[in-house]
Amino acid sequence: MNIPNLDLTREFVLNQIKDVRYFYDGTLTICVITTLADFKIIGSSYVFDERKYNQIKGMEAARAKAEAALFEHCAYYLKAISSN
């Protein structure tokens, strides 16, 4: 298989994102990233003390976890296709 040489950069990974949505339940924040291939990746954040909850920080933490998971999926995929 002739696979182009792809670099696994932050830019490459973020360019795979088609849509980002957030869901909330109390102090739980869930970030759902939908990729260009319609694959869903999730990340979540939670604060036990409601007095310390900050929605923006919750969104940032949940998205960071979802992006880290997306990076792992992209790394696996690129490794798998480059092995063939």
Beta strands, then each sheet from edge to edge (+ up, - down):
strand 1: 17-25
strand 2: 28-35
strand 3: 40-46
sheet 1: 1+ 2- 3+
end
